[in-house]
């Protein structure tokens, strides 16, 4: 997950905190819109917490 945070920092000019928050928001959105993917999303994004 750190790789994604680093990429957001570099390419989107976000702070590490902003990048982490962005990932958390996206994960929550995906789980809300596609509840059947909740477990997979938790596994994919668990390192971002």
ABEGO torsion letter per residue (X at the ends): XAAAAAAAAAAAGBBAAAAAAAAAAAAAAAAAABAAAAAAAAAAAAAAX
